Amino acid sequence: MNKRVVITGMGIISPLGNNINEYWENLINGKSGVGYITKFNPEEKGISVKIAAEVKNFNPEEYIDKKEIRRMDLFSQYAMAAASQAIKQAGLEESNVDKERVGVMVGSGIGGIQSFQENAINFHTKGRVSPFFIPMVITDMAAGLISIKYGFMGPNLSISTACATSNHSILEAYYAIKRGDVDIMITGGAEAAIMDLAISGFSVAQALSRRNDEPTKASRPWDKNRDGFVMGEGAGIFVIESEESAKKRGAKILAEILGGGMSADAYHMTAPHPEGKGAALCMTAALKSAGLKPEDIQYVNAHGTSTELGDIAETNAIKVAFGKHAYSLKVNSTKSMIGHLLGAAGAAEAVACVMTLITGKVHPTINLDEQDPACDLDYVPNKAIDYDVKYALSNGFGFGGHNCSLVFGRYSD
């Protein structure tokens, strides 16, 4: 269990760009990826929410054989594309690695919901479904397809814990390497749920922002005038491996994963514990796992959804976990710009953490114009800052009370 686990590759498909450089540049510049929904007409469906953070200019043929695309739901396409980027950056295809020692753990919160709806409609109106119906909708298929394409024969799993999915996937992949089960893991999450059924469901649950007249200002974590989260989509994938494996391959090490924590709120299906008890327990466990004290952390990438209850609960949890040091932390929300990627959120936000460790820059929380008095930490409002970060913590919390926090560190020999 003494193995060090490092990151050697990252890939991203997001509302702010379909590669790491474009994504990070837009985050640093405080650009919003939110706009009017183009995938369907909300008015025709009687849906009051008209905004989302859609992926733009995505061409699956850049990553996937054309004949295979029609057999995949969009969430799997996103995962395959992000995995391709991460694997290329890590130099895995050029390395002579033992593929029986390479595993895949990629999850999704919802899976192929678009394919599910299309086939349900076809079944009830035409009496038939696609022969690819089941493979397209099941959440484990993204992980399966990645292993099939590259021949990775190690552990192949899919975790689904709603909006904590990516965090749990990365943490369990980390543990697989620490245990010595594998040398390398491809891990992260993918989601493609911007479609009428999902938007309608979250809308009637009163979870989504209805700031339809100002899409780019709709996602506003910790702001007094926030009114819900904005749905996003995309995928974030990492190549992580033992330090020994990375050095043997001559791979460039981007950062280190130091540990993580998991907990449950045990409180409510959708609402967080108001005092943030489960989230605080999770962060405290993550610090213990990483062998760090609260004051060792400089930066927290928060779950930061822009919901009234969630933002306050997470703020309370950070103060419980970090004590007085909470007021010295830089805390931000990537969701202020990319919306909420559900099962892919944690991976997209982990990319931001790693880029902060590499560049010494913390991206802003945009649209934080009038800070909620109940949310009284330093949320890096509206403008990126230069800040020397050695250790970062990233939170992911999901419906059902699932909590997972990850700790990342700047790598040094």
QUILIN-V551489 format. One record per pair of residues at least 4 apart in sequence whose C-alpha atoms are under 8 Angstrom apart, sorted by the first residue. I is the first residue (numbers start at 1). J is the second residue. D is the distance in whole Angstrom. If there is no record, write none. Layout:
((I	J	D) (I	J	D))
//
This chain:
((1	178	5) (1	179	5) (1	180	7) (2	178	7) (3	177	8) (3	178	5) (3	242	6) (3	243	7) (4	178	7) (4	242	6) (4	243	5) (4	256	8) (4	257	8) (4	258	8) (5	174	7) (5	177	7) (5	178	7) (5	240	7) (5	241	6) (5	242	5) (5	243	6) (5	256	6) (5	257	6) (5	258	7) (6	240	6) (6	241	6) (6	242	6) (6	243	6) (6	246	8) (6	253	6) (6	254	7) (6	255	6) (6	256	4) (6	257	6) (6	411	8) (7	238	7) (7	239	6) (7	240	4) (7	241	7) (7	253	6) (7	254	6) (7	255	5) (7	256	6) (7	257	7) (8	86	8) (8	89	7) (8	90	5) (8	238	8) (8	239	6) (8	240	6) (8	241	7) (8	246	7) (8	251	7) (8	252	6) (8	253	5) (8	254	6) (8	255	8) (9	85	8) (9	86	4) (9	87	6) (9	88	7) (9	89	5) (9	90	4) (9	238	5) (9	239	5) (9	240	7) (9	254	8) (10	20	7) (10	82	8) (10	83	8) (10	85	7) (10	86	4) (10	87	8) (10	89	7) (10	90	8) (10	236	7) (10	237	6) (10	238	5) (10	239	6) (10	351	7) (11	19	7) (11	20	6) (11	81	8) (11	82	4) (11	83	6) (11	84	7) (11	85	5) (11	86	4) (11	235	8) (11	236	6) (11	237	5) (11	238	6) (12	17	8) (12	18	6) (12	19	5) (12	20	6) (12	23	8) (12	81	8) (12	82	5) (12	85	8) (12	234	7) (12	235	6) (12	236	5) (12	237	7) (12	348	7) (13	17	6) (13	18	4) (13	19	6) (13	55	7) (13	78	6) (13	81	7) (13	82	6) (13	234	5) (13	235	5) (13	236	7) (14	18	6) (14	23	7) (14	54	8) (14	55	5) (14	56	8) (14	233	7) (14	234	5) (14	235	7) (14	338	7) (14	348	8) (15	33	5) (15	34	7) (15	53	6) (15	54	5) (15	55	4) (15	56	6) (15	232	7) (15	233	7) (15	234	7) (15	338	6) (16	22	7) (16	23	5) (16	26	6) (16	27	8) (16	31	8) (16	32	7) (16	33	5) (16	55	7) (16	56	8) (16	337	8) (16	338	6) (17	22	5) (17	23	5) (17	26	8) (17	55	8) (17	56	7) (18	22	7) (18	23	7) (18	55	8) (18	58	7) (19	23	6) (19	85	8) (20	24	6) (21	25	6) (22	26	6) (23	27	6) (24	28	6) (24	352	7) (24	355	7) (25	29	6) (26	30	6) (26	31	5) (27	31	6) (27	334	8) (27	337	7) (27	363	6) (27	364	7) (28	361	8) (28	362	7) (28	363	5) (28	364	7) (28	383	8) (28	384	6) (29	363	8) (29	383	8) (29	384	7) (30	337	7) (30	363	7) (30	364	6) (30	365	8) (30	366	6) (30	382	7) (30	383	7) (30	384	7) (31	337	6) (32	216	5) (32	217	8) (32	336	7) (32	337	4) (32	338	7) (33	53	5) (33	54	7) (33	216	7) (33	337	6) (33	338	5) (33	339	7) (34	51	7) (34	52	5) (34	53	4) (34	54	7) (34	215	6) (34	216	5) (34	218	8) (34	230	8) (34	337	7) (34	338	7) (34	339	7) (35	51	6) (35	52	6) (35	53	6) (35	54	8) (35	215	5) (35	216	6) (36	50	6) (36	51	4) (36	52	6) (36	212	8) (36	215	7) (37	41	7) (37	42	8) (37	50	6) (37	51	5) (37	52	6) (37	53	8) (37	54	7) (39	194	7) (39	195	7) (40	195	7) (40	196	7) (41	45	7) (42	46	6) (42	47	5) (42	48	7) (42	49	7) (42	50	6) (42	196	7) (43	47	6) (43	48	7) (43	50	8) (45	196	7) (47	196	8) (47	199	8) (47	200	6) (47	203	8) (48	203	8) (48	210	7) (49	199	7) (49	200	8) (49	203	7) (49	208	7) (49	209	7) (49	210	5) (49	212	7) (50	210	7) (50	212	6) (51	210	8) (51	211	8) (51	212	6) (51	215	6) (51	230	7) (51	231	8) (52	194	7) (52	215	8) (52	230	6) (52	231	5) (52	232	6) (52	339	7) (53	230	7) (53	231	6) (53	232	4) (53	233	7) (53	338	6) (53	339	6) (54	194	7) (54	232	6) (54	233	6) (55	232	8) (55	233	6) (55	234	6) (59	63	8) (60	64	6) (60	69	7) (60	77	6) (60	78	8) (60	81	7) (61	65	6) (61	66	6) (61	69	8) (62	81	8) (63	80	7) (63	81	5) (63	84	7) (64	68	7) (64	69	7) (64	77	8) (64	80	7) (64	81	8) (65	69	7) (66	70	8) (67	71	8) (68	72	7) (69	77	7) (71	132	6) (71	135	8) (71	136	7) (72	76	6) (72	77	6) (72	135	8) (72	136	5) (73	77	7) (73	112	6) (73	114	7) (73	115	6) (73	136	5) (73	137	7) (74	78	6) (74	112	7) (74	114	8) (74	192	6) (75	79	6) (75	111	7) (75	112	6) (75	142	8) (75	190	6) (75	191	5) (75	192	5) (75	234	7) (75	235	8) (76	80	6) (76	112	8) (76	141	7) (76	142	5) (76	145	8) (76	190	7) (77	81	6) (77	142	8) (78	82	6) (78	190	6) (78	191	8) (78	234	6) (78	235	6) (79	83	6) (79	106	8) (79	142	6) (79	189	7) (79	190	5) (79	234	8) (79	235	5) (79	236	7) (79	237	7) (80	84	6) (80	142	7) (80	145	8) (80	146	6) (81	85	7) (82	86	6) (82	235	6) (82	236	6) (82	237	6) (83	87	6) (83	146	7) (83	186	7) (83	236	8) (83	237	5) (83	238	7) (84	88	6) (85	89	6) (86	90	6) (86	237	6) (86	238	6) (86	239	6) (87	91	6) (87	92	6) (87	93	7) (87	239	7) (88	92	6) (88	93	7) (90	239	7) (90	251	6) (90	252	7) (91	95	6) (91	251	7) (92	96	8) (92	97	8) (95	249	7) (97	101	8) (98	102	7) (99	151	7) (99	152	5) (99	153	6) (99	154	7) (100	152	6) (100	153	5) (100	154	5) (101	152	8) (101	153	7) (101	154	5) (101	181	8) (101	182	5) (101	183	5) (101	184	7) (102	152	5) (102	153	6) (102	154	5) (102	155	8) (102	182	6) (102	183	6) (102	184	5) (102	185	6) (102	186	8) (103	147	8) (103	152	6) (103	153	6) (103	154	4) (103	155	5) (103	156	6) (103	182	7) (103	184	6) (103	185	5) (103	186	6) (104	143	6) (104	144	8) (104	146	7) (104	147	7) (104	152	7) (104	154	7) (104	155	6) (104	156	5) (104	157	6) (104	173	8) (104	185	5) (104	186	5) (104	187	6) (105	143	6) (105	155	8) (105	156	6) (105	157	5) (105	158	6) (105	159	7) (105	169	6) (105	170	8) (105	173	6) (105	185	7) (105	186	6) (105	187	5) (105	188	7) (106	140	7) (106	142	7) (106	143	5) (106	157	7) (106	158	5) (106	159	7) (106	166	7) (106	169	6) (106	186	7) (106	187	5) (106	188	5) (106	189	5) (106	190	7) (106	237	8) (107	139	7) (107	140	7) (107	142	7) (107	143	7) (107	157	8) (107	158	5) (107	159	5) (107	160	6) (107	165	6) (107	166	6) (107	169	6) (107	188	7) (107	189	5) (107	190	7) (107	343	7) (107	344	8) (108	139	6) (108	140	8) (108	158	8) (108	159	7) (108	160	6) (108	162	7) (108	165	6) (108	166	8) (108	189	6) (108	190	5) (108	191	6) (108	342	8) (108	343	5) (108	344	7) (109	139	8) (109	160	5) (109	161	6) (109	162	4) (109	163	6) (109	165	6) (109	190	8) (109	191	7) (109	342	6) (109	343	4) (109	344	8) (110	139	7) (110	160	8) (110	162	7) (110	191	7) (110	193	7) (110	343	7) (111	137	6) (111	138	6) (111	139	4) (111	191	7) (111	192	8) (112	116	6) (112	136	6) (112	137	4) (112	138	6) (112	139	7) (112	192	7) (112	193	8) (113	117	6) (113	137	6) (113	192	8) (113	193	7) (113	198	8) (114	118	6) (114	192	8) (114	193	7) (114	195	7) (115	119	6) (115	133	7) (115	136	6) (115	137	6) (116	120	6) (116	133	7) (116	137	6) (117	121	6) (117	197	8) (118	122	6) (119	123	6) (119	128	8) (119	129	5) (119	130	7) (119	133	7) (120	124	6) (120	129	8) (121	125	6) (121	126	8) (122	126	5) (122	127	6) (122	128	6) (122	129	6) (123	127	4) (123	128	5) (123	129	6) (124	128	8) (129	133	7) (132	136	6) (133	137	6) (134	138	6) (135	141	6) (136	141	7) (137	141	8) (139	158	7) (139	160	8) (140	144	6) (140	157	7) (140	158	5) (140	159	8) (141	145	6) (142	146	6) (142	190	8) (143	147	6) (143	156	7) (143	157	7) (143	158	6) (144	148	6) (144	156	7) (145	149	6) (146	150	6) (146	152	8) (147	151	5) (147	152	5) (147	153	7) (147	156	8) (148	152	7) (154	182	7) (155	182	8) (158	169	7) (159	165	6) (159	168	7) (159	169	6) (160	164	8) (160	165	5) (160	343	7) (161	165	5) (161	168	8) (161	343	8) (161	398	6) (161	399	8) (161	402	6) (162	342	6) (162	343	6) (162	397	8) (162	398	5) (162	399	6) (162	400	8) (162	402	8) (163	341	8) (163	342	4) (163	343	5) (163	344	7) (163	345	7) (163	346	7) (163	396	6) (163	397	6) (163	398	4) (163	399	7) (164	168	6) (164	342	8) (164	343	6) (164	345	8) (164	346	7) (164	396	5) (164	397	5) (164	398	5) (164	402	6) (164	403	6) (164	404	6) (165	169	6) (165	189	7) (165	342	8) (165	343	5) (165	344	7) (165	346	7) (165	396	8) (165	398	8) (166	170	6) (166	187	8) (166	188	5) (166	189	5) (166	343	6) (166	344	6) (166	345	7) (166	346	5) (166	347	5) (166	396	8) (167	171	6) (167	188	8) (167	346	5) (167	347	7) (167	395	8) (167	396	6) (167	404	6) (167	405	7) (167	406	7) (168	172	6) (168	262	8) (168	404	6) (169	173	6) (169	187	6) (169	188	6) (169	189	7) (170	174	6) (170	187	6) (170	188	6) (170	347	8) (171	175	6) (171	259	7) (171	260	6) (171	406	7) (172	176	6) (173	177	7) (173	185	6) (173	186	8) (173	187	7) (174	178	6) (174	185	8) (174	240	7) (174	257	8) (174	259	8) (175	179	6) (176	180	6) (176	181	5) (176	182	6) (177	181	6) (177	182	5) (177	183	6) (177	184	7) (177	185	8) (177	241	7) (177	242	6) (178	242	8) (183	241	6) (183	242	6) (183	245	6) (184	239	7) (184	240	6) (184	241	4) (184	242	7) (184	245	8) (185	239	6) (185	240	5) (185	241	6) (186	237	7) (186	238	6) (186	239	5) (186	240	7) (187	237	6) (187	238	5) (187	239	7) (187	240	8) (188	235	8) (188	236	6) (188	237	4) (188	238	6) (188	344	7) (188	346	8) (188	347	5) (189	235	6) (189	236	6) (189	237	7) (189	343	6) (189	344	4) (189	345	8) (189	346	8) (189	347	6) (190	233	8) (190	234	6) (190	235	4) (190	236	7) (190	343	6) (190	344	5) (191	233	5) (191	234	6) (191	235	6) (191	341	6) (191	342	7) (191	343	6) (191	344	6) (192	233	5) (192	234	6) (193	198	6) (193	199	8) (193	232	8) (193	233	7) (194	198	7) (194	199	6) (194	231	7) (194	232	7) (194	233	7) (195	199	6) (196	200	6) (197	201	6) (198	202	6) (199	203	6) (199	231	8) (200	204	6) (201	205	6) (202	206	7) (202	207	6) (202	208	6) (203	207	6) (203	208	5) (206	228	8) (207	228	5) (207	229	6) (207	307	7) (208	227	7) (208	228	5) (208	229	5) (208	230	6) (208	231	7) (209	218	6) (209	219	7) (209	226	8) (209	227	5) (209	228	4) (209	229	5) (209	230	6) (210	218	8) (210	227	7) (210	228	8) (211	215	6) (211	217	8) (211	218	5) (211	227	8) (212	218	8) (214	218	6) (216	337	8) (217	367	6) (218	226	7) (218	227	8) (218	229	8) (218	230	7) (218	367	8) (219	226	7) (219	228	7) (219	229	6) (219	230	6) (219	305	8) (219	306	6) (219	335	7) (219	336	5) (219	337	7) (219	339	7) (219	367	7) (220	225	8) (220	226	6) (220	306	5) (220	336	6) (220	365	8) (220	366	7) (220	367	5) (220	368	6) (221	226	7) (221	304	6) (221	305	6) (221	306	4) (221	307	7) (221	311	7) (221	333	7) (221	335	8) (221	336	6) (221	365	7) (221	367	8) (221	368	7) (222	226	7) (222	304	8) (222	306	6) (222	308	8) (222	311	6) (222	312	8) (222	368	7) (222	371	6) (222	372	6) (222	375	6) (223	306	8) (223	367	7) (223	368	5) (223	369	6) (223	370	5) (223	371	5) (223	372	5) (224	370	6) (224	371	5) (224	372	4) (224	373	8) (225	370	7) (226	306	6) (226	307	7) (226	308	7) (227	306	7) (227	307	6) (227	308	7) (228	305	7) (228	306	5) (228	307	4) (228	308	7) (229	305	6) (229	306	5) (229	307	6) (229	339	7) (229	340	7) (230	339	5) (230	340	6) (231	339	6) (231	340	5) (231	341	7) (231	342	8) (232	338	6) (232	339	5) (232	340	5) (232	341	4) (232	342	7) (233	340	7) (233	341	5) (233	342	8) (233	344	7) (234	341	7) (234	344	7) (235	344	5) (235	345	8) (235	347	7) (235	348	7) (236	344	6) (236	345	8) (236	347	5) (236	348	5) (236	351	8) (237	347	7) (238	347	8) (241	245	6) (241	246	6) (242	246	6) (243	247	6) (244	248	6) (245	249	6) (246	250	6) (246	251	5) (246	252	7) (246	253	7) (247	251	6) (253	411	7) (254	354	7) (254	358	7) (254	410	8) (254	411	7) (255	354	6) (255	357	7) (255	358	8) (255	408	7) (255	409	6) (255	410	5) (255	411	5) (256	408	6) (256	409	5) (256	410	6) (256	411	5) (257	406	8) (257	407	6) (257	408	5) (257	409	6) (258	289	7) (258	290	5) (258	406	8) (258	407	5) (258	408	6) (258	409	6) (259	286	6) (259	287	8) (259	289	5) (259	290	5) (259	406	6) (259	407	5) (259	408	8) (260	283	8) (260	285	7) (260	286	4) (260	287	7) (260	289	6) (260	290	7) (260	404	7) (260	405	5) (260	406	4) (260	407	6) (261	282	5) (261	283	6) (261	284	7) (261	285	5) (261	286	4) (261	287	8) (261	289	7) (261	404	6) (261	405	5) (261	406	7) (262	281	8) (262	282	5) (262	283	8) (262	285	7) (262	286	8) (262	402	8) (262	403	6) (262	404	5) (262	405	7) (263	278	6) (263	279	7) (263	281	7) (263	282	5) (263	402	7) (263	403	5) (263	404	7) (264	278	5) (264	279	8) (264	401	5) (264	402	5) (264	403	6) (265	272	7) (265	273	6) (265	276	8) (265	277	7) (265	278	4) (265	279	7) (265	400	8) (265	401	5) (265	402	7) (265	403	7) (266	278	8) (266	400	8) (266	401	6) (267	271	8) (267	272	7) (267	273	6) (267	401	7) (268	272	7) (268	273	8) (268	400	7) (268	401	7) (269	399	6) (269	400	5) (269	401	7) (270	398	8) (270	399	5) (270	400	6) (270	401	7) (271	309	7) (271	310	7) (271	399	7) (271	401	8) (272	276	7) (272	309	7) (272	310	6) (272	313	7) (272	401	7) (273	277	6) (273	278	7) (273	313	7) (274	309	7) (274	312	7) (274	313	5) (275	313	6) (275	316	6) (275	317	7) (276	280	6) (276	313	5) (276	314	6) (276	315	8) (276	316	6) (276	317	4) (277	281	6) (277	317	6) (278	282	6) (278	317	8) (278	401	8) (278	403	7) (279	283	6) (279	314	7) (279	317	6) (279	318	8) (279	397	8) (279	403	6) (279	404	8) (280	284	6) (280	317	4) (280	318	6) (280	320	6) (280	321	5) (281	285	6) (281	321	7) (282	286	6) (282	403	6) (282	404	6) (282	405	6) (283	287	6) (283	318	8) (283	321	6) (283	395	8) (283	404	8) (283	405	6) (284	288	6) (284	321	6) (285	289	6) (286	290	6) (286	405	6) (286	406	6) (286	407	7) (287	291	6) (287	292	5) (287	293	6) (287	294	7) (287	407	7) (288	292	6) (288	293	8) (290	407	7) (292	296	6) (292	297	8) (293	297	8) (294	321	7) (294	322	5) (294	323	8) (294	325	7) (295	322	7) (295	325	6) (296	391	7) (297	329	7) (297	389	8) (297	390	7) (297	391	5) (297	392	6) (297	393	7) (298	328	8) (298	329	5) (298	330	6) (298	389	6) (298	390	7) (298	391	6) (298	392	6) (299	329	5) (299	330	5) (299	331	6) (299	389	7) (299	391	7) (299	392	5) (299	393	6) (300	329	7) (300	330	6) (300	331	5) (300	332	7) (300	392	6) (300	393	5) (300	394	6) (300	395	8) (301	331	6) (301	332	5) (301	333	6) (301	334	7) (301	349	7) (301	353	7) (301	392	7) (301	393	6) (301	394	5) (301	395	6) (302	314	8) (302	331	6) (302	332	6) (302	333	5) (302	334	8) (302	394	6) (302	395	5) (302	396	8) (303	314	8) (303	333	7) (303	335	8) (303	394	8) (303	395	5) (303	396	5) (303	397	7) (304	310	7) (304	311	6) (304	314	8) (304	332	7) (304	333	5) (304	334	8) (304	335	7) (304	336	8) (305	310	7) (305	311	7) (305	333	8) (305	335	6) (305	336	8) (305	339	8) (305	340	7) (306	310	7) (306	311	6) (306	336	8) (307	311	6) (308	312	7) (309	313	6) (310	314	6) (311	315	6) (311	375	7) (312	316	6) (312	374	6) (312	375	6) (313	317	6) (314	318	6) (315	319	6) (315	375	6) (315	376	8) (315	377	7) (316	320	6) (317	321	6) (318	322	6) (318	323	8) (318	326	6) (319	323	5) (319	324	7) (319	325	8) (319	326	5) (322	326	5) (324	328	8) (325	329	7) (326	377	7) (327	377	6) (327	378	7) (328	378	8) (329	377	8) (329	378	7) (330	362	8) (330	378	6) (330	379	6) (330	380	6) (331	377	7) (331	378	6) (331	379	5) (331	380	6) (332	363	7) (332	364	6) (332	365	5) (332	379	5) (332	380	6) (333	364	8) (333	365	5) (333	379	8) (334	338	6) (334	339	8) (334	349	6) (334	352	8) (334	363	8) (334	364	8) (334	365	7) (335	339	4) (335	340	6) (336	365	6) (336	366	6) (336	367	7) (337	365	8) (337	366	7) (340	345	6) (341	345	4) (344	348	6) (345	349	6) (345	396	8) (346	350	6) (346	394	8) (346	395	7) (346	396	6) (347	351	6) (348	352	7) (349	353	6) (349	394	7) (350	354	6) (350	394	7) (351	355	6) (352	356	6) (353	357	6) (353	392	7) (353	393	8) (353	394	7) (353	408	7) (354	358	6) (354	408	7) (355	359	6) (355	360	8) (355	361	8) (356	360	5) (356	361	5) (356	362	6) (356	363	8) (356	389	7) (357	361	8) (357	388	8) (357	389	6) (357	390	6) (357	391	8) (357	392	8) (357	409	7) (357	410	6) (358	410	7) (360	386	6) (360	387	5) (360	388	5) (360	389	6) (361	384	7) (361	385	6) (361	386	4) (361	387	6) (361	388	7) (362	380	8) (362	384	6) (362	385	5) (362	386	6) (362	387	6) (363	380	7) (363	383	7) (363	384	4) (363	385	7) (364	379	8) (364	380	5) (364	381	6) (364	382	5) (364	383	5) (364	384	5) (364	385	7) (365	379	6) (365	380	6) (365	381	5) (365	382	5) (365	383	7) (366	381	6) (366	382	4) (366	383	7) (367	381	8) (367	382	6) (368	381	6) (368	382	6) (369	381	8) (371	375	7) (371	376	8) (372	376	7) (380	384	7) (380	385	8) (389	410	8) (390	409	6) (390	410	5) (391	407	7) (391	408	6) (391	409	5) (391	410	7) (392	407	6) (392	408	5) (392	409	6) (393	405	7) (393	406	6) (393	407	4) (393	408	6) (394	405	6) (394	406	5) (394	407	7) (395	403	8) (395	404	6) (395	405	5) (395	406	7) (396	403	6) (396	404	5) (396	405	6) (397	401	7) (397	402	6) (397	403	4) (397	404	6) (398	402	5) (398	403	6))
//
